[in-house]
Amino acid sequence: MDRHPHPDPNADPFVTSGNAGALDATTEIERSVEGAWAPVMHHTDEMPGHVGFWKRFRRNKVAVAAAIYLILLILAAIFASRIGLQDPDAQNISEINQRPSAAHWLGQDDLGRDVFARIIYGARVSLQAAFTAVALALVIAVPVGLFSGFVGGWIDLVLMRISDAIQVIPALVLALVISGVLGPSTTNVAIALAFVFTPGFVRLVRGQVLSVREETYVEASRSIGAKRGFIIRKRVLHNVASPLIVQAAVTAGFALLAEASLSFLGLGVQPPQASWGTMLSRAFAQVFQAGWLLWIPGSAIALTVLAFNLVGDGLRDALGAEGRN
Amino acid sequence: MLTFIIRRILALIPLLFIVSVIVYGLILIVPGDPAITLAGGEEATNERIEEVQQELGLDRPFLVRYGEWVGNAVQLDFGNSLYSDIPITEEIAERFPKTLQIAGGALAFGLLVGIPLGIISGIRPRSVSDRTVVIITSAAIAIPTFWLALILILQLAVYRSILPSRGFVPFSESPSQWLEHMILPWITLGTLTAATIARQLRGALSDTMGSDHIRTSRSVGLPPVKVVGKHALKNSSAPVLTVVGLQVAYLLGGTVVVESIFGIAGLGSYVLSAISRKDFPAMQGAIMFIALLTVVVNLLVDISYALLNPKVRVE
């Protein structure tokens, strides 16, 4: 399940040239999956591209719907204990494997627990793990990528070789191993995933640095004696921000997926804590008694991953549109 | 061409070296005293702890141990499993063919389904058939691989007993049963590959269809089948090849999930059980082997690339 995006702006020309022409919404999704980042976006000083950002984003109805879904899900997860949900851990042995009803909107599991409450509390754990992983990866990758791109030379070469090496090991295997070695827990899943995602972000940042570094306006800044720190802040970060935001959205979706896989295999979030992955593995153990239970956490994962991808696509269009026409 | 290949092979050496450092370095992140943790934590007997210490040479400096391990790994000797005491290379050799059958079949499924879908949508972008393919592939990409496996089992093995839900039968024993047991793993693992290939081919093909030389071949009256089959597809094959290269890592990683769900004792489930048994040498050996495979396949992809496009050879 290596849905690990490989965002490499310097990737082989074949990958990107294939769809550099057609920039309709559908090819965009594909780029988010393969991660080949084609358009190089250059924002000049005050980022005029952001003026119409909301206007452009709003035009993409699908992305807006996906964003609303995600916001509602995040709010429900944050305020899970205050929105009148049933106790996600309250067992009711006399009502096990019950189908959805008015009292239990999504039914009851093999211990009679309310599935709807467990899905929302599970979202809390799953989203937290995903967001922590992405945030951690960004915190490491942005400085490393900037450094690598600016310094160049053998340091850059070594850092890129290390990124290559990490990406040679299948993402899921590496995450499984790190999480297993550290000892499975919600925090360690996030750490393991952050490690796996870091090289992709490093490459993205470094690629942007390389492409911006030789631009006339950066050269001009340098020639009038601007400090390196100033150039990084004012010129480079502005250009890196857009692709990074898009990549972060898509990666969050992948992180959610990976967390679910790890937890399903028993090397992630540990029961009895509800996460979408542990709910699925529990439901699978009951497949002959109550197979329908498989549909609920699975659809939750699929919908949320899809939403992250669609929001990523919407952001990409809205943030990078001025470079296109 | 030969110098190109040699250069590429030489470039793998530093890469594999760094991979080996990462893989061997995993022992450094074991919480607590590795010998005690790996021997089973709190319940570990002193004998077992000593045994583990001996086996992994934990009393010697890290770099010395690493040097020895790499020296042996180069000769494909990863030591013995902490759990079974059998040489890890033997265990991998016994399990790998099953993984190869799963991953190979999944790749074949991905190509057989993905290429026609890609052609259908790529030759007429924005048509009804194109939009349908785009929707199907978007869904296929969002569905978690392991969930797809569970749903397939539920529908085809639990509700209707069309296919077995788990297990493996060697081809030499019964080809028909082998096939029965392989179909679900292939579909599970191959679906994402198919969707990815379809999308990549669609992008490449829709670009190629608009290019001058295709318009020319059309205008001189070549039949459409020939235009697509002979000219457009040839130009669109490179992106597909790239995807296939990238998919190898995904397929090998995916076998961990697929083999554990379908109860097949391949390389993927070996990694998983090595992790849960805290069998460090087995884990390291298996990951190193998987990384080596990925690297070799990518090398082959690079070489076929260079054969397709001479420009690549002189970069």
HADDOCK unambig.tbl for C-alpha pairs under 7 A between the chains (distance, minus, plus):
assign (segid A and resid 1 and name CA) (segid B and resid 145 and name CA) 6.28 0.50 0.50
assign (segid A and resid 1 and name CA) (segid B and resid 250 and name CA) 5.34 0.50 0.50
assign (segid A and resid 1 and name CA) (segid B and resid 251 and name CA) 6.97 0.50 0.50
assign (segid A and resid 1 and name CA) (segid B and resid 253 and name CA) 6.21 0.50 0.50
assign (segid A and resid 1 and name CA) (segid B and resid 254 and name CA) 4.76 0.50 0.50
assign (segid A and resid 2 and name CA) (segid B and resid 249 and name CA) 6.82 0.50 0.50
assign (segid A and resid 2 and name CA) (segid B and resid 250 and name CA) 4.06 0.50 0.50
assign (segid A and resid 2 and name CA) (segid B and resid 253 and name CA) 6.50 0.50 0.50
assign (segid A and resid 14 and name CA) (segid B and resid 238 and name CA) 6.55 0.50 0.50
assign (segid A and resid 14 and name CA) (segid B and resid 239 and name CA) 5.77 0.50 0.50
assign (segid A and resid 15 and name CA) (segid B and resid 239 and name CA) 5.45 0.50 0.50
assign (segid A and resid 18 and name CA) (segid B and resid 203 and name CA) 5.85 0.50 0.50
assign (segid A and resid 18 and name CA) (segid B and resid 204 and name CA) 4.29 0.50 0.50
assign (segid A and resid 18 and name CA) (segid B and resid 207 and name CA) 6.65 0.50 0.50
assign (segid A and resid 18 and name CA) (segid B and resid 239 and name CA) 6.73 0.50 0.50
assign (segid A and resid 19 and name CA) (segid B and resid 203 and name CA) 4.95 0.50 0.50
assign (segid A and resid 19 and name CA) (segid B and resid 204 and name CA) 5.90 0.50 0.50
assign (segid A and resid 19 and name CA) (segid B and resid 207 and name CA) 6.65 0.50 0.50
assign (segid A and resid 21 and name CA) (segid B and resid 207 and name CA) 6.64 0.50 0.50
assign (segid A and resid 26 and name CA) (segid B and resid 134 and name CA) 6.89 0.50 0.50
assign (segid A and resid 27 and name CA) (segid B and resid 203 and name CA) 6.51 0.50 0.50
assign (segid A and resid 30 and name CA) (segid B and resid 199 and name CA) 6.08 0.50 0.50
assign (segid A and resid 161 and name CA) (segid B and resid 15 and name CA) 6.31 0.50 0.50
assign (segid A and resid 162 and name CA) (segid B and resid 18 and name CA) 6.42 0.50 0.50
assign (segid A and resid 165 and name CA) (segid B and resid 15 and name CA) 5.69 0.50 0.50
assign (segid A and resid 165 and name CA) (segid B and resid 18 and name CA) 6.09 0.50 0.50
assign (segid A and resid 165 and name CA) (segid B and resid 19 and name CA) 5.16 0.50 0.50
assign (segid A and resid 166 and name CA) (segid B and resid 19 and name CA) 6.87 0.50 0.50
assign (segid A and resid 168 and name CA) (segid B and resid 291 and name CA) 5.67 0.50 0.50
assign (segid A and resid 168 and name CA) (segid B and resid 294 and name CA) 6.42 0.50 0.50
assign (segid A and resid 168 and name CA) (segid B and resid 295 and name CA) 6.78 0.50 0.50
assign (segid A and resid 169 and name CA) (segid B and resid 291 and name CA) 5.14 0.50 0.50
assign (segid A and resid 170 and name CA) (segid B and resid 249 and name CA) 4.97 0.50 0.50
assign (segid A and resid 170 and name CA) (segid B and resid 250 and name CA) 6.15 0.50 0.50
assign (segid A and resid 170 and name CA) (segid B and resid 252 and name CA) 6.91 0.50 0.50
assign (segid A and resid 170 and name CA) (segid B and resid 253 and name CA) 5.12 0.50 0.50
assign (segid A and resid 171 and name CA) (segid B and resid 253 and name CA) 6.97 0.50 0.50
assign (segid A and resid 172 and name CA) (segid B and resid 253 and name CA) 5.62 0.50 0.50
assign (segid A and resid 173 and name CA) (segid B and resid 253 and name CA) 5.54 0.50 0.50
assign (segid A and resid 177 and name CA) (segid B and resid 275 and name CA) 6.42 0.50 0.50
assign (segid A and resid 180 and name CA) (segid B and resid 275 and name CA) 5.91 0.50 0.50
assign (segid A and resid 180 and name CA) (segid B and resid 276 and name CA) 6.98 0.50 0.50
assign (segid A and resid 181 and name CA) (segid B and resid 30 and name CA) 5.69 0.50 0.50
assign (segid A and resid 182 and name CA) (segid B and resid 29 and name CA) 6.55 0.50 0.50
assign (segid A and resid 182 and name CA) (segid B and resid 30 and name CA) 5.77 0.50 0.50
assign (segid A and resid 182 and name CA) (segid B and resid 31 and name CA) 6.26 0.50 0.50
assign (segid A and resid 257 and name CA) (segid B and resid 144 and name CA) 6.49 0.50 0.50
assign (segid A and resid 261 and name CA) (segid B and resid 146 and name CA) 7.00 0.50 0.50
assign (segid A and resid 287 and name CA) (segid B and resid 154 and name CA) 6.96 0.50 0.50
assign (segid A and resid 288 and name CA) (segid B and resid 158 and name CA) 6.60 0.50 0.50
assign (segid A and resid 291 and name CA) (segid B and resid 154 and name CA) 6.40 0.50 0.50
assign (segid A and resid 298 and name CA) (segid B and resid 147 and name CA) 5.96 0.50 0.50
assign (segid A and resid 302 and name CA) (segid B and resid 142 and name CA) 5.24 0.50 0.50
assign (segid A and resid 302 and name CA) (segid B and resid 143 and name CA) 4.88 0.50 0.50
assign (segid A and resid 302 and name CA) (segid B and resid 144 and name CA) 6.38 0.50 0.50
assign (segid A and resid 305 and name CA) (segid B and resid 142 and name CA) 5.79 0.50 0.50
assign (segid A and resid 306 and name CA) (segid B and resid 142 and name CA) 5.18 0.50 0.50
